[in-house]
Amino acid sequence: MPLRSIFEGLGDLFTWTFKAMPYIGPAANVVFWSIIAGGIFYWLREMSRHEKQQG
């Protein structure tokens, strides 16, 4: 599979996503921020567990 096919597929995906954004509205921001906040919380919890095991 050539790289061109991969990049064209990604381009089509992004084009479709950005066309759907006006219908989703601000809910997309809430979803993205929730995912980011959840990832940060998970990472901090794992770092705390790791620090307790080391010390």
C-alpha positions, 0 to 999 in steps of 0.5 A: 500500500503506497503512502499516497493512499494512506494520506489520501484516506486521512485527508478524506477522513478529516474532510468528512470530520470537518464537514460534520463539525457544524452539526455537532457544535460545541459538544465536540469541544466538551468531548475533546476536553473530557478526553484530555482531562481524563488522560491527564488524570489517568497519567497523574494517578499512574505516576503517583502509583509508580512513585509509591512503588519506588519509595 
